Amino acid sequence: MKKMSIFCMMLIGVQAALAQTMVEKQVAEWERAKTYTKEYLDAMPDDGYAFKPTPEIRSFAQQMDHIADANFAFISAASGKQNPMTTPAEKMADQSKAAVSKAVLDSYDFVIASLKGMGDADLAKSVKVFNMDMKAGTAYEKAFEHQTHHRGQATVYLRLKGVKPPQEKLF
C-alpha cells in the first residue's frame, strides 16, 4: 500500500511538471517572438512605416498593427481577460514608429502575462474565438501562427525599403 501511495504521489508530481512545461514552453516561444518582432519594428526606418509595396495592401504600420490587434483579440478570447486596447491599433491616429512599436510590444506583453497566469487545465478549457469553438491552448497556437505569418510578410516591406531583415530566430 505504501508503494502505491508513493507511486501516486510521483505521478501527480510528473503531471504537475508537465503542466508547467506546457505553459513555460508557450511563454518562451512568445518571448522569442516578441524579441524577433521588435527587431522588425526597429529595422524599419521611421519613414518606412507608411510604406505600402502596392496601393491595395497594408502599410508596414498597418501590418504590424494587425499583429497587435489579432494578439489582443485571440488572447482576450482564450484567456477571458479584457482587451486593454480601447482603440484597435489599426485605427490609432498616431501611426508613427514609436506608437506602433508600443502597441505591438504591449500586445506581446499581454499574451505573455496571460500565459504566466495559466496552468495546463486552463489551456484545456473550451473557448470561443472568432465564433469558433476550440481549446484555449489551440487559440494561443493559432495566434502564434498568425503573428508569424504577418511578421514574415513584413520581410518584403523591409527588403523593398533596402533594409536587411533581422536574422531568423528559430531557437
C-alpha positions as CSV (number, residue, x, y, z in Angstrom):
1,M,0.0,0.0,0.0
2,K,2.9,2.4,0.9
3,K,4.5,1.7,-2.6
4,M,1.2,2.5,-4.3
5,S,0.9,5.8,-2.3
6,I,4.5,6.8,-3.3
7,F,3.7,5.9,-7.0
8,C,0.5,8.0,-7.0
9,M,2.4,11.0,-5.4
10,M,5.1,10.7,-8.1
11,L,2.5,10.5,-10.8
12,I,0.8,13.7,-9.5
13,G,4.2,15.4,-9.4
14,V,5.0,14.4,-13.0
15,Q,1.6,15.7,-14.2
16,A,2.2,19.0,-12.4
17,A,5.7,19.2,-14.0
18,L,4.2,18.6,-17.5
19,A,1.5,21.2,-16.9
20,Q,4.2,23.8,-16.1
21,T,6.2,22.7,-19.0
22,M,3.3,23.4,-21.4
23,V,2.9,26.9,-20.2
24,E,6.6,27.6,-19.8
25,K,7.1,26.4,-23.4
26,Q,4.4,28.7,-24.7
27,V,5.9,31.6,-22.7
28,A,9.4,31.0,-24.0
29,E,8.1,30.9,-27.6
30,W,6.1,34.1,-27.2
31,E,9.1,35.9,-25.6
32,R,11.2,34.8,-28.6
33,A,8.5,36.0,-31.0
34,K,8.4,39.4,-29.2
35,T,12.1,39.8,-29.5
36,Y,12.1,38.9,-33.1
37,T,9.2,41.2,-33.9
38,K,10.9,44.1,-32.1
39,E,13.8,43.6,-34.4
40,Y,11.5,44.1,-37.4
41,L,10.0,47.2,-35.8
42,D,13.4,48.6,-35.1
43,A,14.8,47.7,-38.5
44,M,12.2,49.7,-40.5
45,P,13.2,53.4,-40.7
46,D,10.6,55.9,-39.4
47,D,9.6,56.9,-42.9
48,G,9.0,53.3,-43.8
49,Y,6.1,52.9,-41.5
50,A,3.7,54.5,-44.1
51,F,5.3,52.4,-46.9
52,K,3.0,50.2,-49.0
53,P,4.5,47.9,-51.6
54,T,1.3,48.3,-53.7
55,P,-1.7,50.6,-53.1
56,E,-4.0,47.7,-52.4
57,I,-2.2,46.3,-49.3
58,R,-1.5,47.4,-45.8
59,S,1.3,49.8,-45.0
60,F,4.1,48.4,-42.8
61,A,2.5,50.2,-39.8
62,Q,-0.9,48.6,-40.6
63,Q,0.7,45.2,-41.0
64,M,2.3,45.5,-37.5
65,D,-0.9,47.0,-36.1
66,H,-2.8,43.9,-37.4
67,I,-0.4,41.7,-35.5
68,A,-1.2,43.7,-32.3
69,D,-4.9,43.7,-32.8
70,A,-5.0,39.9,-33.5
71,N,-2.8,39.2,-30.5
72,F,-5.2,41.1,-28.2
73,A,-8.3,39.6,-29.8
74,F,-7.1,35.9,-29.8
75,I,-5.8,36.1,-26.3
76,S,-8.6,38.1,-24.8
77,A,-11.0,35.3,-26.0
78,A,-8.6,32.5,-25.0
79,S,-7.9,33.8,-21.5
80,G,-11.1,35.7,-20.6
81,K,-9.0,38.7,-19.9
82,Q,-10.3,42.1,-21.0
83,N,-8.5,43.5,-24.1
84,P,-6.7,46.6,-22.7
85,M,-6.7,48.4,-26.1
86,T,-9.7,50.8,-26.1
87,T,-9.0,51.6,-29.8
88,P,-7.7,49.0,-32.2
89,A,-4.1,49.7,-33.2
90,E,-5.1,49.8,-36.9
91,K,-7.4,52.7,-36.0
92,M,-5.0,54.7,-33.9
93,A,-4.5,58.2,-35.2
94,D,-0.8,58.1,-34.5
95,Q,0.9,55.6,-36.8
96,S,4.4,56.6,-36.0
97,K,7.2,54.1,-35.4
98,A,7.0,54.8,-31.6
99,A,3.2,54.4,-31.4
100,V,3.0,51.3,-33.5
101,S,6.0,49.7,-31.7
102,K,4.4,50.4,-28.3
103,A,1.1,48.8,-29.4
104,V,2.7,45.8,-30.9
105,L,5.1,45.1,-27.9
106,D,2.2,45.7,-25.5
107,S,0.2,43.0,-27.3
108,Y,3.1,40.6,-26.8
109,D,3.3,41.5,-23.1
110,F,-0.5,40.9,-22.8
111,V,-0.1,37.4,-24.3
112,I,2.9,36.5,-22.1
113,A,1.3,37.9,-18.9
114,S,-1.9,36.0,-19.6
115,L,0.0,32.7,-20.2
116,K,2.0,33.2,-17.0
117,G,-1.3,33.2,-15.1
118,M,-2.4,29.9,-16.6
119,G,-1.9,26.2,-16.0
120,D,-2.4,23.1,-18.1
121,A,-6.1,22.9,-17.1
122,D,-6.7,26.4,-18.3
123,L,-5.1,25.6,-21.7
124,A,-7.5,22.6,-22.0
125,K,-10.7,24.7,-21.4
126,S,-13.1,25.3,-24.2
127,V,-13.3,28.8,-25.5
128,K,-15.0,30.6,-28.4
129,V,-12.6,32.6,-30.7
130,F,-14.0,34.4,-33.8
131,N,-17.2,32.4,-33.4
132,M,-15.3,29.0,-33.4
133,D,-15.1,26.6,-30.6
134,M,-11.6,25.5,-29.6
135,K,-9.4,24.8,-26.6
136,A,-7.6,27.8,-25.1
137,G,-4.2,26.3,-25.9
138,T,-5.3,26.0,-29.6
139,A,-6.2,29.7,-29.6
140,Y,-2.7,30.6,-28.4
141,E,-1.2,28.3,-31.1
142,K,-3.4,30.0,-33.8
143,A,-2.4,33.4,-32.5
144,F,1.2,32.4,-32.7
145,E,0.8,31.1,-36.3
146,H,-0.9,34.4,-37.2
147,Q,1.7,36.7,-35.9
148,T,4.5,34.6,-37.5
149,H,2.7,34.8,-40.9
150,H,2.3,38.6,-40.8
151,R,5.8,39.2,-39.5
152,G,7.1,37.1,-42.4
153,Q,5.2,39.3,-44.8
154,A,7.0,42.3,-43.3
155,T,10.2,40.9,-44.7
156,V,9.2,42.0,-48.2
157,Y,8.5,45.5,-46.9
158,L,12.0,45.8,-45.4
159,R,13.7,44.5,-48.5
160,L,11.8,46.9,-50.7
161,K,13.0,49.7,-48.5
162,G,16.6,48.5,-48.8
163,V,16.7,47.1,-45.3
164,K,18.2,43.7,-44.5
165,P,15.6,41.8,-42.4
166,P,16.6,40.5,-39.0
167,Q,18.3,37.2,-38.7
168,E,15.9,34.3,-38.3
169,K,15.2,33.3,-34.7
170,L,14.1,29.7,-34.7
171,F,15.5,29.0,-31.3
